[in-house]
Amino acid sequence: MSKTEDKSSATDDAGRAKWLALAEKALAGASFEDKLVSHTDDGLRIEPLYERAQGRGHSLRANPGQPWIVSQRIDDTDVERAAAQVAEDLAQGATGLSLVFQGAPNAFGYGLPTEAATLERLLKDVPLNQTHLRIDVHPWSRPMADWLVGLIGSRRVDPARLSLSFGIDPAAIFAGTGRLRMSIEALEASMPQSLAHFFAMGVPGTLLEADGRVYHNAGATEAQELGIMLASAAFYLKLFETARQALIYAAPHIGFALSVDQDQFVSIAKIRALRRLWARVLEACSIPPSPTYVHAETSYRMMAAKDPETNILRTTIAGFAAAVGGADSIAVLPHTVAHGLPAGFARRVARNTQLVMARESHLDHVADPAFGAGGVEALTEGLCEAAWREFGRIEQEGGVLASLRDGHIQRRVKAAREERAQAYRSGRRVIVGTTLHPLKTEAPVETLAAERRPDPTEGVVFCETMRPVRLDELVAGDA
């Protein structure tokens, strides 16, 4: 260490000692630990003050020279209405579409009809070489991918100019619906051939996706969500290996989707931790680092039915965290989603939230805004360690599908959900507009006329379903 660094360190220590003295004086005998130190759901300690971190600089987004994709959710049960939404969203600034089909774990009771005609109608006038397309996980992922590839071929679009995410994730489907269309053994035997089939077609983009949103919305902690995603991605690497595909070429076809919530710094750290964890897995497999595509969606479980305008604040903070954390694409849930299928105004607010952050706040102009922030760096490292332990636990249980089948993951997520719910019920944590400062009268909320659809019942292997549960439902005892 140089003399300059010695002097700087001594100055920092003196400044911290002075701050601690002032803090203790202000506390007037109250406990420093109780008043100024908090903990995440994983028990990670959050200090009130951090020194500057000596972090390592790295590019966060897969395409650092490009802004993140403003992905607008399309989940209307009415195809004609959904097509009108697509045209409106793209005309008003969206650069990507998240097509959510019936039966997807994050469809929340709605979703597009699962038919080839749905894709043809929705994408009829969409410039495919200018629009990112993602298919959210659902039981018909494989035929949907075939339909999309067929549609692309009929449009004679240059594959090199496409940006696609097929979102195939058997683990998320298994967790969200409680069933698979075949046994685990049959799935493991058949998927390598399916992967080889898609590779032979030469379609670019994310083929398999480790989706953590299912677990987050069911109540998982940040480390649990990351650990399960890592176990899913590791399972997919094994499938590629079985399909005799070189892992160095397979890794870029594996993407991630996760939830971000109103806990800004933890959400930023979660995305950063995911990239570090995946880099560690690739290193362990002797695979050179490759760009990792991360999709972030604002949390469903944080959305409240009462005083729904407060959800706009929550989704803004969550969207900000996703942008700063380095997500490649972001989807903001409309603030009325707890009441039903969102109407035009709520969809416009969700879209414009991102447009303001990108075009007015220019959050994408700095590669890693959190670089050097001691608090974020400490949370990132803490989440990495906790998530790696969860990953190891799942691997010991036979992998992600076996752990879900035997209920291990569900038990841990349920325990975390109940512990969080108790904190809200006891008043240690609050929901603005629900448990804190509730309105005396609620204004009517506009939603679209749509009937909630039951989950599909097909499948031969059953596990306990991990359905999305909002925090306000847990507090009210409605879950």
N, C-alpha and C positions, 0 to 999 in steps of 0.2 A: 504493500500500500504506500502510495506517495505521501509526501508531507501535505500536499493540498487536500488529499482524501482524508488524512488524519485530522486536519483542521476542520473539514466539513463534517466529519463524523462527530467530533467533539462539540461542534456548534449544534448539531441535531440533538445530541444527548442533553445538552444544557437547555435547549428549547423544550424538549419533552418533559424534563424535570420541572421546569417552570410551569408548563401547562398542567401537569399532574397536581402541583401545589395549588394552583388556582381552582382546579376542578374539585379537589377535596374540600377547599374552603367553601365553595358554592354548594356542595352537598350537605354541609352543616351536620356532619355525623352520619348521614345516610350511607348505605352500602354502595361502594363503587361498582361492585359486581352486579347488584340488583338493578341499579339505576342506569348504568352506562354500557354494560356488556349484554349482548343478546346472542341468541343461538339460532341456527337454521334448523329445519326439520330433521336434518341428519346429525344434529348436535355439534355442528361446526361453530366455533367461537367467532363472534364478530366484535372486534374492539372498536372503541369510539375514535381512535386515532392510529394512523399507520405511517410508517416512514416510507419514503419513495422506494419502490421495488427495483431491483436490478433484473428485470425480466428479459426474456429473449424476444427480439423482434421477429415477426413472421407475418406473411400474408394470410389474412383470414378467409376472405371469400375465394371461391374456386376461380372466379374471373375478377381479380382485383382491379382491373382497369375499367370495369363496367359497373354501373349502379346495380343495386339489388333489384330483383324482379318484383314488381307490385302485382301480386297474385290475387285475383278476385275469386271468391268462392261461388261456384255455380251448383246449387243443390235443390232447385225447384222441381217439384213433382210434375209440373206442367211443362212439357217440352217447348211449346210455343212461347210461353212466358219466359222460360229460361233462355231461349234464343234471343229474345228482345233484350234480356239482361246482358247477354254476351256482347251484343252490338253496342249497348249503352256504355258498358264498362270499358271496352276497348277504345271507343270514341272519346271517352273522358279521362284517359290517362293510364288505365291498367295495361301492364305489359305481359301479364300471364294469366292463365285460367286454371283454377283448381276444380276439376270435375269430380263431384262427390255423388256416387251412385247409391241407390237403395241397398241397404244391408251393410254398408261400410260402417265400421265401429264409430266413426265420427260424423255420421249422417244425422244423428240426434233425432231419429224418427222420420226423416224426410229422405230426400235424395232423388236423383234422376232415374228414370226407368232404365233398366239394364237391357238394352237392345242395341243392335248395330245401327238401327234407324235413328236412335238418339244422337249418336256421334255425327252421323251424316247431316242431320238437321242443325245441330249446334255449330258445327264447323264449316257449314256451307260457304259462308262469306268471310271466314277468318283467314287472314294472311298467315299461313302456317310457318313461313320462314321469318316472321317478325314477332311471333307470339310463343311464349313458353307454355307448354301444355303438360299438366300433371294429372294423373289418375289417382285418386285417393284409394287406399286399400279397401278391397271388398271381395266377397267370395268368388266373383266372376273375373278375377284379375287376368287369368290366362286368355280366355276368349276375348276379353276387352282389348288386350294387347294385340291379338290377331286382327281384330276389327280395325284398330287404329292403324296398324301397319298396312292393311289392305286399303284403307282410305287414303293414306299418304301416297301409296303407289298409284292409285287412280288419279290423284291430283298432279302427278309427275313433279313432285317437289324434290329439289336437290337435298338428299339426306344430310350432307355436310352443313347445311344452313339451318337445320332443325335443332330445337331445344326441347327435349322430351324427358319426362319422368313417368315410367310405367307404374311405379309404386307397388310392385308385387311384394307382399310381406305375409307369408303364411302364419308367422308367429302372432302378428297383430290381429289377423282374422280369427285365429284360434282363441286368443285372449278376449277379443271383443264380442264374438258370437258364441263362443263355447263349443264350436264344432269345426270340423274340416270335412271336405268332400271325399276324403279317403283317409285311411289309417296313416299314422306317422311313418310307419315303415314303408308304405306304398308311396307316400309323398317323397321321402328321402330317396327312393329308388327311381321315381319318375322325373323329378325336377332337373337332374343333370341333363337328360335328353332334351327337355324343354329349353334349357339354357343354351345348349349346343344349337338348337333350332334357331333361336333368336340371333345368336352370334353369326350363324351362317347367312342370315339376311342382311347383316351389316348395318342394322339400324342403330344410330348413335343415341346416347343419353343414359339416364339412370334406369337400370332394369330392376334391380332388387333394392328395397328400401327398408331400413330398420326404423320402424315408426314407434316413437316413444309416447305419442299423444294419448294412445289408448290407456296406458298405465298411469300417466299423469292425471288424466281426467277421472280415473277410478280412485285416485288418492295417493299415488306413489310420491315419495320424496324425490328430490333432484338426483341424488346418488342412485336410488333404485331405478329411476327412469334411464339414467345413463348406463348403468350396469346391464339392464335388460337389453337396451339397444346394442351394446357392445357384444353381448352373447348372441343376439340375432345376426349381427354382421359377421361374427366369427363362424356361425353356422352356414352362412351363405358362401363364405370363402371355402369351406369344406365341400360344399356342393359344386363349386367351380372346379375344385381339384378332382372330384369324382368324375366330372364331365370332361376331364383331361384338357381343361383350358388353363393356359399359363396364368398364374395368379397376378403377375405383373400387368397383364392386360385386363384381368377381371376386376381388380380393385376399383378402377374409375367408374365401373358400372354399378357400384354399391353406393347408395346415398342414405341420407338420414333425414328424419322429420321429428321435430320435438315441439313441446309447448313452452311458451314464455308467459309469465304472469306479471302482476303488479309489483313483485319484489324485484326491483330494477337491477340491483347489483348482483344478486344471486342468478338472475336470468342471463345477464351478460357473462358471468363466470361459467354458467352451464354450457353455453355454446363454445366458449374457449376451451373448456375442459374436454368436451366431446372431440374436438380436433386433436388435442394432445393425446387422448386415449387411443384414438384410431391410429394415429401415427405410431404409437407404441406397439399396437397389434401388428401393423404392417412391418415394423422393424423386426418383431419377433418371428415373422414369417419370411424374413429376408427379402421383403418387397420394398423397393425405393419409394419414398414419399410421393404421393400423387394428389392432385387437387380433390378435395372432398366436398360434395354438394350437400348443403344443409338447408332444409326448408323449415321455417318457423311459423307456427300458428299461435295466435293469442289463446290463452287458456279458456276452456269452456267452464271448468269448475269454479273459476273466480267470478263468473257472471251472476248478477243478482236480479231477481224478478222485481223486487221493490226498488223504487226510485231508479229506473233503468238508465237514466242519463249519467249516473255515476259510473256506469260501465264504460262510457266514453273516456273518462279519465284513466280507468284501469287499462283499457286497450291501448291508449296513447303511450302510457308508460311502458307497457309490454312491447309495443312496436318499436319504441325508441331503444329498448334493451336489445331487441333482435338486430336492429340496424347497427348499433355500436358493437355488439358481440360478434358481428360478421356473418349473419345469415345471408345465403345466396338468394333466397326468395322468402317473402313474408306474406302471410294472409292474416288480415284483421277481421275477427268475427264482428258482425253488426251488433250494436248495443241492445237490440231487442230480442236476441236469439233465445233468451230464457222464456219468452212468451209465445214463440211459434216461428213460422217461416218469415224472416225479415222482409219488410216492404222496401220500396225504392229509396225513401229518405234515409233509413238506417244503413242501407247498402252504400249510399253516396257518402255518408259520414265516414264509414269504414274505409272506403277507397281514398277519400281526401285526406284522411289522417296520414296515410303513407306519402301522398303526393306533397303535402306540406313539409314533411320531414326530409324528403328527397330533394325537392325543387326550391324550397325556401330556406330550410335549415342546412341543406347540403351535408347531411350526415355521412354520405358516402365519399366525401372528398379526402378523408383521412383513413389510411389503411387499418390502423388499430388505435382508435381513440383512447382505449383503456390502458395502453402500454405504459408501464412505469407506475401505475396506480397501486399502492401497497395493498389496499383493501381488496381490490378485484383480483390481484395476483394471489393473495393469501386464500381467498375463496376458491379460485381456480385450482390451486394445488390441493386444497382440502377436499374438493369434490373429486378430483382425480384419484386420490387415495381411497376415499369411501366408495366410489363407483367401481374401482378395480377390485375391492373386496367383494362387492356384490356380484361382479362378473365371475370371480373365482368360485363363489358359492354356487352360482347357477351351473357352472361347468361341472362342479362336483356332483350336482344333482342330475347329471346326464345331458345337460344342454337345455336350451330355452324351451323347446317343445315338450321334453320330458318333464321339466320343472313345472310347466303350466299344467300338463296332464295330471301330475300328482298333487297339484294345488299348493306347491311351496311358494311360488311367486305371489299367488293370490293371498295367502295368509300374511305375508310380510306387508303387502300393500294395504290390506284391510287394517292391520294393526296401526300402520302409519296414519291412515285416514281417520281412525277412531281417536287417536291421540290428538290429531289436529282439531277434530270436531269438539273434543272436550275443552280445548283451549278457547274456542269461540263460545261454547256454552257457558263457560265459567267467567267470561269477560276478560280473560287475559289477552285475547286478540279480538278485534272488532271488524265488522263489515259496515262501512259508511252507508247510511241509508237503510240498513237492515237492523243491525244491533246498536248502531250509534247514529243519533240524529235522524230517526225515521220520520218520514212525512206523515202528517195527520190524514191527508187524503192523497190517493194515487191517481194520477192522470191516466186516461185511456191510452193504450198502446196500439199503434197500427201494425197489423201483420197481414200477410197474404192468406187467402182462403186455401187451405191445404189440410189434408187429413194425415195425421201421424200413422205411419205404417208399421205393422209388427215386424220383428226381425225374421229373416228367412229361417226355415226349420230344417233345411237339408243338411246332411252330414252324418258321419258314422262314428266319429270319435268325439266324446264329450268331455269337457272340463268346466269348471265353474266360470261363468261369464263375468267379465270385468266391465261393467257398464259405467258410463259417465255419470258422476254424481256431483252436483253443484254444492258449494259450501253453504249457501243459504238454505238448501234443502236439509243438510245435515243438522244445522242449527235449529231448524224448525221441527226436526224429527219426521220430515216427509220422505226421506230417502228409504 
